Amino acid sequence: MLSHLAGLAPQAEALLVAVSGGPDSVALLRLLHQGPYRLEVAHFDHALRSESAEDAAFVRALCRELGLPCHVERAEVARIADERGWNLEDAARRLRYSFLTRVAKRVGAEAIVTGHTLDDQAETVLMQLLRGAAFLAGMPPRQGWVVRPLLAVRRSELLDYLQQLSQPHRQDESNLDTKRTRAWLRLELLPRLAERYPNLSERLSQLATWQRDQRTLLDELAAPLLDEAGIAIEPLRRAPPALQRHLLQLLLKRAGVPPDSAHLEALRKALAQGSPTRLSLPKGRLARVGYGRVEVLGPTGERLAPTPAVELPPEVDPEQAQVFGPLVYRTRLPGDRIRLAAGSRKLSDLLIDCKIPREERNRLRVLAAGAEVLWVEGVATDARVVTGLKAEDEDERFMRLALEQARLAADAGEVPIGVVVVCSGEVVGVGHNTTERDHDPTGHAELHAIRLAAGRLGDWRLTGCTLYVTLEPCAMCFGAMLQAHLPRLVYGAANYREGVLGSVTDLRRAPWKREVTVRGGVLAREAGELLSAFFAARR
């Protein structure tokens, strides 16, 4: 497994391991723990089961036993899915990968490792077959930041491995509910098929590999023929049937129409007719074949706003990506650039900086909208379309409120450090330094804000809150956060004299009963400038 992982992420030294507490992810963590990597663990609590908090506690305890940092986040997935009109499974996937991507960036991990197995791959391919997917491509071994080194390993092998270690794990009872398609495939259909075809899972995995290769080829051939307005008829007529179907299904998917064989064949038949043809499509759409083009229109014949034409990697937010127009996968081109948080970079320079071997650079998949490069496989994502960007913007909003508190401290002659405590989107506590005024060495902003928040909420346990502070905390304040059960901390500037989250030392690595998830560097420049100006004025 370790050698396979080295092939999937050859440059990686630091890994973020996604651990649910189930046997697959626990076995993955134990296997990786034997390797040469710096590991950090992430657990996402979907709040879909009453036992989910116990799963999180199990993962924390396992990480303490192994001496590994553990990052836990809880989100009420069902409520969020209902509010945003998302499918529950899609919401769980989006929020989980948004969390994993944010944590990976924060801790400097070069890959996110998941415990998907050969059995998961077989189930995925069969689910794609039952849904009528155009390609039975399963899960790729590498998809952006995510690597799946166990796709050739059976679940039974991992269970045997855990038994040898006497390593306990958690069991998700919902995985036994055969009303769910995946559980039905796992528990009823696949075992019966395997009685006659013992190597079925391996064959389905091989099929997925071949289908991914075919899709990549067709994507490359289709890219020059699909434009923002549709597809030109003449080159489409000359294309082989497989490429015709691929182009047409991309066109339908871009318009939000689920492609099926009946509509694809009806469109291909219309290509041979000389006169313009209109076909009714699902979701109130119309397909027009004529006047030299194939287009998908709205109910009254209006042009549709472009939407993503391809299945997007988890790092890319579909709502943010669709504003750039039709999306395609391709390889890099001369002059390609990508916009990162620090500014626009030439793709060629970025690949060199990331130490991507020369022979691999032209094989990397690039997600592009025209000349705009939005994602480079395993390397970078355009800062404008990163999944979870809206959540990060919210962090900036609350940090600006903390900066207002810091300015109040500066006006009073105190070191300008400010804090706000937020619970369910509402500020429940604020504070700034009062050490000089009160002649009190404990008069730190964090302690004032924690006291106010506990008083307002009527509970000293601030379990659902986030603390925003403009400067990396000291040992005293971090200890207060642990005592208050604060699950998340966001800070601005690094504290190179007293900071305990990496600047002087890192207290997160100690085996505390609880863990604080930390995000640093939010509005760091503004916080740092405020401190610099204060001390310059005093000098």
ROKOL-892096 format. One record per residue (C-alpha): residue in three letters; y negated, x, z. Coordinates in steps of 0.02 Angstrom, whole numbers, plus 50000, padded with zeros to 5 digits. Layout:
% residues N
ALAYXZ
...
This chain:
% residues 539
MET500005000050000
LEU498785014050045
SER499085022649878
HIS498785006149787
LEU497175003649885
ALA496595021049838
GLY496805016149655
LEU495805000149678
ALA494385008349775
PRO494495026949735
GLN492795031649809
ALA492905021149967
GLU492875029050139
ALA492285014050241
LEU493134997150227
LEU492754979750295
VAL494404970850331
ALA494404951850325
VAL495554946050467
SER495904927650499
GLY497204930950633
GLY498634925150522
PRO500144936350487
ASP499544942850318
SER497834948950374
VAL498494955650540
ALA499834965650448
LEU498494971950328
LEU497434978050473
ARG498894986950557
LEU499364995450393
LEU497565001050360
HIS497415007450537
GLN498675020950489
GLY497585026950345
PRO496085038650330
TYR494755025150317
ARG493335020350433
LEU493725002150470
GLU492674987450527
VAL493374969850547
ALA492584953150500
HIS493184935850553
PHE492404919750487
ASP492644904250595
HIS492584888950481
ALA492534876950630
LEU493774865750538
ARG495114866050675
SER495014863950863
GLU495954880450883
SER494734890550777
ALA493834897950928
GLU495524904150992
ASP495834912550823
ALA494174921750840
ALA494594927051018
PHE496284933650959
VAL495464944250822
ARG494194951150946
ALA495584955851068
LEU496584964250929
CYS495064974450877
ARG494764979951057
GLU496574985551067
LEU496404995650906
GLY494665002150949
LEU493834994150798
PRO492124985450781
CYS492304966750754
HIS491034955050673
VAL491244936250699
GLU490224922050626
ARG490484903350649
ALA489864889950529
GLU490184871250527
VAL490874871450351
ALA491244852750341
ARG489464848150389
ILE488694860750269
ALA489824854850127
ASP489294836850159
GLU487444841250166
ARG487474851250004
GLY488704840349908
TRP489994854349895
ASN491864852649886
LEU492564857750057
GLU493654871749986
ASP492204878249881
ALA491024877650030
ALA492264887350138
ARG492454900550003
ARG490574902349971
LEU490114903750154
ARG491564915450196
TYR491164927650055
SER489314926650091
PHE489684932050270
LEU490874945850215
THR489634952550087
ARG488194952750213
VAL489244961750343
ALA489904974350217
LYS488134978950164
ARG487534980050344
VAL488914991750403
GLY488965002350245
ALA490714997150191
GLU491155001350011
ALA492464987649990
ILE493014971350071
VAL494904970950093
THR495874954550103
GLY497704951050141
HIS498204940649990
THR500044943249949
LEU501234941149802
ASP501634923749868
ASP499784919049870
GLN499654925049690
ALA501134914349635
GLU500394899049722
THR498704902149640
VAL499444903549465
LEU500414887249488
MET498854878449554
GLN497904884249400
LEU499314877649290
LEU499274860549377
ARG497374859749357
GLY497514863749173
ALA496544879949183
ALA496214888749019
PHE496924904949089
LEU498264906849223
ALA497434922849282
GLY497754921149469
MET496764932549585
PRO496234949649517
PRO496694964849622
ARG494844969449623
GLN493404957149606
GLY491704964549643
TRP491734971049821
VAL493384962349859
VAL495034971749843
ARG496764964349869
PRO498014978649892
LEU499464967449947
LEU499654957049788
ALA501314965649752
VAL501984963149930
ARG502964947849985
ARG502444938450141
SER504194940450213
GLU503994959450207
LEU502404958250310
LEU503244946950438
ASP504654959550456
TYR503364973350480
LEU502474963650618
GLN504124960150703
GLN504524978750705
LEU502844982050789
SER503054967250910
GLN501324962250847
PRO500854943950881
HIS499814933750759
ARG499044916450744
GLN499774901850648
ASP498604889750557
GLU499484872850574
SER498544866050423
ASN499574878050315
LEU501084867050357
ASP500274850950295
THR501164847050130
LYS499824834350085
ARG498814849750035
THR499314856349864
ARG499484874549914
ALA500574870350065
TRP501664858949956
LEU501894872849830
ARG502274885549967
LEU503474875150070
GLU504314863549946
LEU504124867849762
LEU504194886949758
PRO505744888449870
ARG506704876449756
LEU506154885449598
ALA506614902249677
GLU508394896249705
ARG508624896549516
TYR507344910049474
PRO507384922949615
ASN506044933749533
LEU504854919249499
SER503414926149603
GLU503484943049514
ARG503514934349344
LEU502014923449388
SER501074938949448
GLN501444947749283
LEU500864932349188
ALA499214932849285
THR498944951049237
TRP499234947649053
GLN498114932249056
ARG496694942049137
ASP496824955249001
GLN496784941848865
ARG495284933148945
THR494334949648954
LEU494644952748770
LEU494124935148720
ASP492554936248829
GLU492034951948736
LEU492374943948566
ALA491474927848615
ALA489904935648687
PRO489004938948520
LEU489404921348455
LEU488804910748602
ASP486924909148621
GLU485764898348725
ALA485754884148597
GLY487634883648566
ILE488774891048434
ALA488424893548248
ILE489714883748147
GLU490124896148008
PRO490684910848118
LEU491594898348229
ARG492544891548078
ARG493054909148028
ALA493664913648203
PRO495534912848246
PRO496094897048339
ALA496234906048507
LEU494434912248495
GLN493834895148435
ARG494594886848589
HIS493884900248704
LEU492124898448634
LEU492184879548644
GLN492824879348823
LEU491444891648872
LEU490174880048792
LEU490854864948886
LYS490934874149053
ARG489134879849031
ALA488624861549013
GLY489584856749171
VAL490984848049073
PRO492774851949128
PRO493634857548967
ASP495284849248922
SER496424851248773
ALA496004834048697
HIS494134837648685
LEU494404855448625
GLU495544849848484
ALA494364835548438
LEU492934848048422
ARG493994859848316
LYS494444845248202
ALA492604840748184
LEU492244858348123
ALA493164854547961
GLN492114839147922
GLY490574840847813
SER489494827447895
PRO488744828848069
THR489874822248207
ARG489544816748386
LEU490894816048520
SER490754808148692
LEU491174819948834
PRO491414817549022
LYS489904817149140
GLY488834808049011
ARG488754822648891
LEU488794822548701
ALA489474835848585
ARG488584837348417
VAL489434846648275
GLY488224847948129
TYR486624855448062
GLY487434872448070
ARG487814872148258
VAL488964865548393
GLU487954859848544
VAL488184849848703
LEU486784837448736
GLY486274825248872
PRO486584806348862
THR485034803348754
GLY485244818748646
GLU484134830248749
ARG484484848748767
LEU485294853648932
ALA484674867149049
PRO485864881849039
THR487154883949178
PRO488404897749213
ALA489724899149077
VAL490964909749174
GLU491824910049342
LEU490644920349448
PRO491104933949573
PRO490864929049756
GLU489344940349773
VAL488374930049644
ASP487594913349693
PRO487864900649550
GLU486264891049587
GLN485204906749578
ALA486124914049427
GLN485984898649316
VAL484104900649296
PHE484414916049188
GLY485344906349053
PRO487094907948981
LEU488134920949074
VAL489454932048996
TYR490544946549049
ARG490434962148943
THR490434980948960
ARG488834991048984
LEU487624994248841
PRO486345008148814
GLY484725004248905
ASP485504992049030
ARG484524990449194
ILE484854980649354
ARG483604974749482
LEU484054979849660
ALA483144976749823
ALA482264993649805
GLY481744990349625
SER482424991249448
ARG483685004949407
LYS484445011349246
LEU486285006949251
SER486775024149189
ASP485835032449334
LEU486575020349460
LEU488365023949405
ILE488045042549422
ASP487295040349596
CYS488795029849648
LYS489965043749588
ILE490875032549463
PRO491945044149354
ARG491315045649175
GLU492945038949101
GLU492835023149208
ARG491015018549173
ASN491335010149005
ARG492775000049077
LEU491764991649215
ARG491414973149190
VAL489574968449181
LEU488934950649209
ALA487414947849100
ALA486234934449039
GLY485564941248876
ALA484774958048919
GLU484764954149107
VAL486174962949200
LEU486554952949359
TRP488154961249423
VAL489154977049395
GLU490964976749451
GLY491184985549618
VAL489454993549607
ALA487954982049627
THR487244964349618
ASP485494959549561
ALA484474956249719
ARG483874939549647
VAL485614931749637
VAL486504938649790
THR487554925749882
GLY486794922150051
LEU485044927249998
LYS484314911150066
ALA485064914850237
GLU484284932050233
ASP482604924450186
GLU482754913750343
ASP482984929650445
GLU481354936150372
ARG480464919850417
PHE480954921150600
MET480604939850605
ARG478824936050551
LEU478674925050707
ALA479304939650811
LEU477974950650730
GLU476644938150786
GLN477274940650965
ALA477194959450940
ARG475364958150886
LEU474984948351045
ALA475714962851143
ALA474644975451046
ASP473074965151080
ALA473494965951266
GLY473744984851263
GLU475634983551272
VAL476874992251157
PRO476964979851010
ILE478724972951022
GLY479014954350997
VAL480514942751008
VAL481004925050962
VAL482644916451005
VAL483234903450879
CYS484544889850903
SER485034877950761
GLY483494882950663
GLU482304879650809
VAL481354892750910
VAL481874890451092
GLY481164906451168
VAL479784919051132
GLY479194934851216
HIS478254951351204
ASN478134966751312
THR477204965051478
THR477724981451560
GLU475934987951584
ARG475194971351640
ASP476534967751770
HIS476914985851817
ASP478724980751784
PRO479964992151695
THR481024976751655
GLY479574967551571
HIS480334969251397
ALA480094956251262
GLU481964952551249
LEU482134947951434
HIS480624936251429
ALA481294927151275
ILE483064925751345
ARG482414918151509
LEU481344905551415
ALA482774900651299
ALA483994898251443
GLY482744887651537
ARG482374876851385
LEU484204874251341
GLY484744871751521
ASP486144884451504
TRP486154903251533
ARG487474904751396
LEU486534906251231
THR488134904851128
GLY487384896750974
CYS485794907150963
THR485094921950866
LEU483864934150942
TYR482554941950827
VAL481674957550891
THR480474968950799
LEU481234985150868
GLU483044990350894
PRO483434986151078
CYS483694998051223
ALA485254998251333
MET484504986351462
CYS484064973051334
PHE485714974551240
GLY486614972251406
ALA485594956351438
MET486124949651268
LEU487954952551312
GLN487714943751478
ALA486864929051392
HIS488334927351269
LEU487114929451123
PRO488214930450967
ARG486944937450843
LEU485494949650843
VAL484254953650704
TYR483064968150727
GLY481684976150624
ALA481294994750645
ALA482515007850707
ASN482185014750883
TYR482515033450873
ARG482115036351057
GLU483085022551147
GLY483995012351015
VAL485805008351059
LEU486375000950893
GLY486565017150799
SER484935026750818
VAL485325035750982
THR487055028651016
ASP488035013150966
LEU488545002451114
ARG489394989850999
ARG490895001550991
ALA491254999651177
PRO492654987151223
TRP491534973051286
LYS492254955751318
ARG491044948751190
GLU490324955051028
VAL488564953850958
THR488444953150768
VAL486974964050716
ARG485854964750564
GLY484524978250562
GLY483084983150450
VAL482324965850425
LEU480464968350391
ALA480694985950458
ARG479164992550366
GLU478004979450443
ALA478714982250618
GLY478595001150599
GLU476805000750537
LEU476294989950685
LEU477035002650806
SER476285017550714
ALA474545009850713
PHE474655005950899
PHE475135023650950
ALA473885031450829
ALA472495021350909
ARG473035026751084
ARG473025045051032
